[in-house]
Amino acid sequence: MAKKNRPRPDGITDCACVIHGTGYDWQYVDKLYNMLSRHLPQGIRFHVYTEEHRPVPSHMIKHCLTDWPGISGPKRSWWYKMQLFNAEHHSGNLLYFDLDCVIINDIGWIPQLSTDYFWCIRDFRYLQKTTHSGINSSVMWWNVEKFADVWANFVKLDIQQTVKQYQGDQDYIGAVIAHNQRRNFEQNQLQSWRWQISEGGYDFARRRPQKPGAPTIVGDETSILVFHGKPKPHECLKDPVVAMHWQ
């Protein structure tokens, strides 16, 4: 078991999101800020990585993304998450969330995890193939300075060629951070809404929900619901669990 990370003296956790382009409207940023504030009651500093022209409220910390020509849209915008590894923006511990995550329980356990390691989600494709060992970058916890080589090496590459070579940022991150340097969050603490939670989970063999029409049931140990792919939380407000927590 990894040793616990020494918490900040002030108890505050630096949290971050990335918003680029038009894939998400600002309500996603506000709701993530609200959920983090509720479930990290010891306090947060909220960092927003975004375009230079986008206004950010004064209670949030704005980081201007370097724009990469031709890198935009619903999928390519993922790549701007790589700029989270740039210590010129922030050099300490950082807790990152994709905008389409829904936090439903206390997450104070995350800042206690040792940042001797890079923490991430085991990619949910393991639900289809148990041997799959890729990562999902929807939630990440790490020390930016410790893993500064990720950014230093990335900026040496041709971004256009890198985007063609890898399916997304998480495939690149999984390729460049060695297995012995990273750890996965406990699988029952972060779950896929559409593959594990909604309607009893997804039956991949039959390509349908396990229990069509069944109410959403979430285990007490689950802290975060991840909405990778479609649908997104704003499209799922008929689900009382999503409606209750995504606000």
C-alpha positions in Angstrom: 0.0 0.0 0.0 1.3 3.5 -0.9 2.2 5.7 2.1 0.0 8.6 2.8 0.9 12.0 1.5 1.5 14.7 4.1 -1.5 17.1 3.8 -0.9 20.8 3.3 -0.7 22.8 6.6 -3.7 24.8 5.6 -5.7 21.7 4.6 -6.6 23.2 1.2 -6.5 21.1 -1.9 -5.6 22.6 -5.3 -8.2 21.4 -7.8 -8.3 22.0 -11.5 -10.4 21.7 -14.7 -9.9 22.4 -18.3 -12.5 24.1 -20.5 -11.6 24.7 -24.2 -13.8 25.4 -27.1 -17.6 24.9 -27.1 -17.9 21.3 -25.9 -19.1 22.4 -22.5 -20.8 25.5 -21.3 -19.8 27.3 -18.2 -22.4 25.7 -16.0 -20.2 22.6 -16.0 -17.4 24.6 -14.4 -19.7 26.1 -11.7 -21.2 22.8 -10.8 -17.8 21.1 -10.5 -16.6 23.9 -8.3 -19.7 23.5 -6.1 -19.3 19.7 -5.9 -15.6 20.0 -5.0 -16.5 22.6 -2.3 -19.1 20.3 -0.8 -17.0 17.2 -0.8 -13.7 18.7 0.2 -15.0 20.8 3.1 -11.4 21.5 4.4 -11.2 23.9 1.4 -10.1 24.1 -2.2 -8.3 26.5 -4.6 -9.9 26.1 -8.0 -7.7 26.4 -11.1 -9.4 26.9 -14.5 -7.2 26.2 -17.5 -8.8 27.9 -20.5 -8.4 30.2 -23.5 -7.0 33.7 -22.9 -10.2 35.4 -24.0 -12.5 33.5 -21.7 -13.5 35.4 -18.5 -13.1 33.5 -15.2 -14.7 34.6 -11.9 -12.4 36.2 -9.3 -12.9 33.3 -6.8 -11.2 31.0 -9.4 -7.6 31.0 -10.6 -7.2 31.4 -14.3 -4.5 29.8 -16.3 -4.2 30.8 -20.0 -3.8 27.8 -22.3 -1.3 28.0 -25.1 -3.4 27.6 -28.2 -2.4 24.9 -30.7 -3.6 25.6 -34.2 -5.8 22.8 -35.5 -6.2 21.2 -32.1 -9.8 21.8 -31.1 -13.2 20.1 -31.1 -15.0 17.6 -28.9 -12.1 15.0 -29.1 -8.9 17.0 -29.9 -9.6 19.4 -27.0 -8.7 16.6 -24.7 -5.0 17.3 -25.6 -5.1 20.6 -23.7 -5.0 18.6 -20.5 -1.3 18.0 -21.2 -0.7 21.7 -20.1 -1.7 20.7 -16.6 1.8 19.1 -16.4 3.5 22.5 -17.1 4.9 23.6 -13.7 5.0 27.2 -14.9 1.2 27.1 -14.2 1.3 25.2 -10.9 4.1 23.3 -9.3 2.6 21.5 -6.3 0.0 18.7 -5.8 -3.0 19.0 -8.1 -6.3 17.2 -8.2 -7.8 17.3 -11.7 -11.4 16.5 -12.8 -13.0 16.3 -16.2 -16.0 18.6 -16.4 -18.4 15.6 -16.9 -17.7 14.0 -13.5 -20.3 13.9 -10.8 -19.1 13.9 -7.2 -21.6 12.2 -4.9 -19.7 11.5 -1.7 -16.7 12.7 0.4 -13.4 12.7 -1.6 -11.2 13.8 1.3 -9.4 10.4 0.9 -7.8 11.5 -2.4 -5.5 14.2 -1.0 -4.2 11.6 1.5 -2.8 9.5 -1.3 1.0 9.7 -1.7 2.1 12.0 -4.6 5.2 9.9 -4.9 2.9 8.3 -7.5 0.7 9.6 -10.3 -2.9 8.5 -9.5 -5.5 7.9 -12.2 -8.5 5.7 -13.1 -8.0 2.3 -14.6 -9.6 2.7 -18.1 -13.2 1.4 -18.1 -12.4 -0.8 -21.0 -11.3 -3.4 -18.5 -15.1 -4.0 -18.1 -15.0 -5.4 -21.6 -11.5 -7.0 -21.5 -10.2 -7.8 -18.0 -6.6 -7.7 -19.2 -6.8 -4.1 -20.4 -4.4 -1.9 -18.5 -4.8 1.5 -20.0 -5.6 4.6 -18.0 -8.6 7.0 -17.9 -7.6 10.6 -17.3 -11.0 11.9 -16.1 -9.6 12.2 -12.5 -5.9 12.6 -11.8 -3.9 13.4 -8.6 -0.2 14.1 -8.7 2.6 16.4 -8.0 3.2 18.5 -11.0 6.9 19.3 -10.3 7.7 15.6 -9.6 6.3 14.6 -13.0 7.7 17.7 -14.8 9.4 15.4 -17.4 6.0 14.6 -18.9 5.6 18.2 -20.0 9.3 18.8 -20.8 9.3 15.8 -23.2 5.9 16.5 -24.6 6.8 20.0 -25.8 9.7 18.7 -27.8 7.3 16.7 -30.0 5.4 17.7 -33.0 1.9 18.1 -31.6 0.2 17.4 -34.9 2.1 14.1 -35.2 1.5 13.2 -31.6 -2.3 13.7 -32.0 -2.2 11.3 -35.0 -0.2 8.7 -33.2 -2.3 8.5 -30.0 -6.1 8.3 -29.6 -6.0 10.8 -26.9 -4.2 12.4 -24.0 -4.8 9.4 -21.7 -3.2 7.0 -24.1 -0.1 9.3 -24.3 0.1 9.7 -20.5 -0.3 6.0 -20.0 2.6 5.4 -22.5 5.0 7.9 -20.9 4.4 7.4 -17.2 5.9 4.0 -16.2 3.7 1.5 -14.5 5.8 1.6 -11.3 5.3 5.4 -11.1 1.5 5.3 -11.2 -1.3 3.9 -9.2 -5.0 3.4 -9.9 -7.7 4.6 -7.6 -9.8 1.8 -6.1 -12.3 0.7 -8.7 -15.3 0.8 -6.5 -14.6 4.5 -5.6 -14.9 5.8 -9.1 -17.4 4.2 -11.4 -18.7 4.6 -14.9 -22.2 5.9 -14.9 -23.3 4.3 -18.2 -21.3 1.0 -17.9 -21.6 0.3 -14.1 -24.4 2.4 -12.6 -27.3 3.2 -14.9 -29.9 0.5 -15.3 -27.9 -2.1 -13.5 -24.8 -1.6 -15.7 -24.1 -2.5 -19.3 -24.2 -6.0 -20.8 -21.5 -5.8 -23.4 -22.3 -9.2 -24.9 -26.0 -8.3 -25.5 -25.2 -4.6 -26.0 -28.0 -3.4 -23.7 -28.4 -2.5 -20.0 -28.4 -5.3 -17.5 -31.7 -4.2 -16.0 -33.6 -1.9 -18.5 -35.6 0.7 -16.6 -34.2 -0.2 -13.2 -33.5 2.7 -10.8 -30.0 3.9 -10.3 -28.3 2.2 -7.3 -24.9 3.5 -6.1 -22.8 1.7 -3.5 -21.9 3.6 -0.3 -18.2 3.3 -1.2 -18.6 5.1 -4.5 -17.5 8.8 -4.5 -17.4 9.8 -8.2 -19.5 8.9 -11.3 -17.6 9.3 -14.5 -19.5 10.3 -17.7 -17.0 9.3 -20.3 -18.5 9.5 -23.8 -22.2 10.1 -24.2 -24.6 11.0 -22.6 -23.4 13.9 -20.4 -24.8 14.9 -17.0 -27.1 17.6 -18.3 -28.8 15.0 -20.5 -29.3 12.6 -17.5 -31.3 14.7 -15.1 -34.2 12.2 -15.1 -31.8 10.1 -13.0 -32.5 11.3 -9.4 -28.9 10.5 -8.4 -27.5 12.8 -11.1 -30.1 15.4 -10.4 -29.4 15.4 -6.7 -25.6 15.8 -7.0 -24.9 17.7 -10.2 -25.6 21.1 -8.9 
